[in-house]
């Protein structure tokens, strides 16, 4: 009991308070987004998901993260196997075969969400062996790239470009913090820049051919999103419809917003998925610049607390885990908000701790639990070992 109380005291309760604020705010926002739609009442399920998430967060925080690192190869294999299985046996939602439907409770589970944390744990387990020494190209960097590449491919062919990109961002953040040599950074930066430039040139030169290939993959909607971002003057009105309406809605919110449950785009359905991927549009329209800024401040405080835990970590493995989690959150926040401001291409990425969604919320809460476990177990007495 004394050990349990000692662990509870070491939990960063500031993070828990921030999550509680997210729970309250997001429940009201989801409530506004689903009123008058077939999803009415989803805010209560969202509240239940959050409640279960808090149990997962606290429970995981009390569990020694070092054991998770030791188990990471098994978790990684199970996560990758689930990605393969869902491709062949999963349900198709929004043109992507990436969900298992749990019978009787009619709840979907998305393995691509859980694969994020498994990739982070596996990469941290591998990188921690160097103990902060500069990474070697073929013995360290390339194996980590392979760890990420395998699930990346399976998620791309679902197709789910949003989560696939998150895997790459996690890899970049963890390789950087694990002391990747600058010459290797320059090498891969150059290769990435060349690939992006070459890809854009090929896309412009063989636009129709690329579109046909994407249609055969079941990802024909990608071309419309790419055109909306790179060549908006050539994109059709159908392709730019969601972004255009989102920009109008956010702009109409002005400084203080149109008021809670007063957003016209929500009430008329001009912006789809306002309860999940497009929930930032609801915030911008109903709460305005002030409400959106308050949300960003809350994210800043959460990321700040996580980085503090990383700095205070007694072992590289713990720091690498948290940086992977922070990379995941920062990119999702930047991508989700940026795509509705016309700064980034439209992808299916939820807004962490705000969007409705069981799998995404659960994996985010689980990730916070792992980060808190690093804090709880970073300065333990030998008698407290699991």
C-alpha positions, -999 to 999 in steps of 0.1 A, spaced: 0 0 0 28 24 8 44 17 -25 11 24 -43 6 57 -24 42 66 -33 35 61 -69 2 81 -68 21 110 -53 46 110 -81 20 112 -108 20 146 -125 -15 157 -114 -12 188 -135 -15 166 -166 -46 149 -151 -62 183 -145 -55 194 -181 -71 162 -193 -101 168 -171 -105 203 -187 -103 187 -221 -130 162 -211 -154 189 -200 -148 212 -229 -148 185 -256 -181 170 -243 -198 204 -247 -183 208 -282 -193 173 -293 -228 180 -278 -231 211 -300 -218 192 -331 -243 163 -329 -275 181 -320 -302 175 -347 -281 148 -364 -282 110 -365 -253 111 -340 -274 129 -314 -264 116 -279 -228 108 -290 -215 133 -264 -226 109 -236 -206 80 -252 -177 105 -256 -179 111 -218 -179 74 -211 -149 70 -234 -131 97 -214 -140 81 -181 -126 48 -192 -96 66 -206 -88 81 -171 -89 46 -156 -65 35 -184 -42 65 -178 -39 61 -141 -35 23 -143 -8 26 -170 10 53 -150 13 28 -120 27 2 -143 65 2 -148 72 15 -183 104 -6 -184 83 -37 -186 65 -22 -216 98 -16 -232 108 -53 -227 74 -64 -241 76 -40 -270 87 -66 -296 57 -87 -288 34 -57 -288 49 -45 -321 43 -79 -337 7 -81 -324 1 -45 -337 15 -53 -371 -5 -86 -373 -37 -66 -365 -30 -43 -394 -26 -72 -417 -58 -89 -403 -79 -57 -406 -70 -53 -442 -84 -87 -451 -112 -91 -425 -120 -56 -412 -149 -33 -419 -148 -5 -445 -157 30 -432 -152 62 -452 -136 42 -481 -109 27 -458 -108 -9 -446 -93 -2 -412 -118 -11 -385 -129 -41 -365 -165 -40 -354 -170 -54 -319 -203 -74 -319 -232 -66 -296 -220 -32 -285 -216 -18 -321 -183 -2 -314 -154 0 -339 -117 -4 -331 -90 10 -354 -57 -10 -351 -38 18 -369 -44 40 -338 -29 15 -314 0 8 -338 13 44 -331 21 35 -295 35 1 -304 59 18 -329 70 43 -303 77 16 -277 96 -6 -302 117 23 -316 125 35 -280 135 -1 -270 158 -3 -300 173 32 -297 178 30 -259 205 4 -265 228 31 -278 224 50 -244 227 84 -261 257 76 -283 255 89 -319 234 66 -341 250 45 -367 234 46 -401 230 8 -409 229 -6 -374 206 20 -359 189 44 -383 180 20 -410 165 -7 -386 143 20 -370 131 30 -404 122 -6 -412 103 -8 -378 82 21 -390 80 12 -427 63 -22 -423 32 -9 -405 34 23 -427 28 2 -458 -1 -17 -444 -19 15 -433 -13 32 -466 -30 4 -485 -61 5 -463 -59 34 -474 -53 57 -444 -28 84 -453 -33 104 -422 -22 78 -397 6 66 -420 21 101 -420 20 102 -382 42 71 -382 68 89 -402 66 120 -380 71 98 -349 102 82 -365 117 116 -374 112 130 -339 126 99 -322 156 96 -345 164 133 -339 163 131 -301 182 99 -301 213 117 -313 212 111 -351 244 124 -368 240 157 -386 255 142 -418 227 116 -418 201 143 -411 213 163 -441 214 131 -462 178 121 -455 166 157 -457 181 160 -491 165 127 -502 131 137 -488 132 171 -505 142 154 -538 114 129 -535 88 155 -527 100 178 -556 101 148 -580 67 136 -569 51 169 -575 67 171 -609 55 136 -618 21 144 -605 17 174 -627 31 156 -657 10 124 -653 -20 137 -634 -46 115 -650 -25 84 -648 -18 89 -611 -55 95 -605 -63 62 -622 -39 43 -600 -53 59 -569 -88 50 -579 -78 14 -584 -63 15 -549 -96 27 -535 -80 61 -527 -94 82 -555 -103 109 -530 -66 115 -524 -62 132 -557 -90 157 -550 -73 166 -517 -39 169 -533 -53 192 -560 -71 213 -534 -38 219 -517 -13 221 -546 -35 233 -575 -66 249 -560 -74 267 -593 -76 233 -611 -95 215 -584 -133 210 -588 -158 227 -565 -166 192 -551 -130 187 -541 -127 222 -524 -162 222 -509 -152 210 -474 -122 233 -471 -140 263 -485 -170 259 -461 -146 253 -432 -128 285 -439 -160 305 -441 -173 290 -409 -141 297 -390 -139 332 -404 -175 339 -394 -166 332 -358 -144 363 -357 -131 372 -323 -156 358 -298 -176 334 -321 -213 332 -329 -221 315 -295 -225 280 -282 -247 259 -305 -252 289 -328 -228 278 -355 -247 279 -388 -223 254 -406 -230 229 -378 -267 233 -379 -270 232 -417 -245 204 -422 -223 224 -446 -192 209 -430 -192 171 -426 -178 152 -396 -180 181 -372 -181 158 -343 -148 141 -352 -122 153 -378 -139 187 -384 -145 196 -347 -121 225 -348 -145 242 -373 -171 241 -346 -147 257 -321 -137 284 -345 -172 292 -355 -189 291 -321 -161 302 -298 -141 324 -323 -104 333 -321 -105 335 -283 -119 299 -280 -94 285 -305 -65 303 -287 -76 289 -254 -76 254 -269 -40 260 -283 -29 272 -248 -43 240 -233 -23 219 -258 8 240 -250 5 233 -213 1 196 -219 31 193 -243 51 215 -219 44 191 -190 53 161 -211 86 176 -222 95 183 -186 89 147 -178 112 137 -207 140 160 -195 137 146 -160 138 110 -172 165 89 -156 170 67 -187 171 74 -224 143 49 -231 118 69 -211 128 101 -228 125 85 -262 90 72 -255 78 107 -244 94 124 -275 76 99 -297 43 107 -280 49 144 -282 57 141 -319 25 123 -324 4 149 -306 21 179 -321 17 167 -356 -20 157 -351 -28 191 -337 -9 210 -364 -23 188 -392 -59 188 -380 -61 226 -375 -39 234 -405 -60 215 -430 -91 235 -421 -72 267 -425 -60 257 -460 -24 254 -448 -21 216 -452 -39 189 -473 -71 174 -460 -65 141 -442 -85 119 -418 -68 129 -386 -87 136 -354 -80 165 -330 -65 149 -298 -87 148 -267 -114 169 -285 -127 148 -314 -153 121 -308 -138 86 -313 -132 56 -291 -100 42 -305 -82 76 -310 -92 88 -275 -82 56 -258 -48 54 -274 -42 91 -266 -51 85 -229 -30 53 -229 -1 73 -243 -4 99 -215 -4 70 -190 29 57 -204 44 92 -202 33 95 -166 47 61 -159 81 74 -170 78 101 -143 65 77 -116 93 52 -122 122 74 -131 136 77 -95 125 45 -78 139 28 -48 150 -8 -54 122 -21 -32 96 -7 -56 107 -27 -86 78 -45 -103 
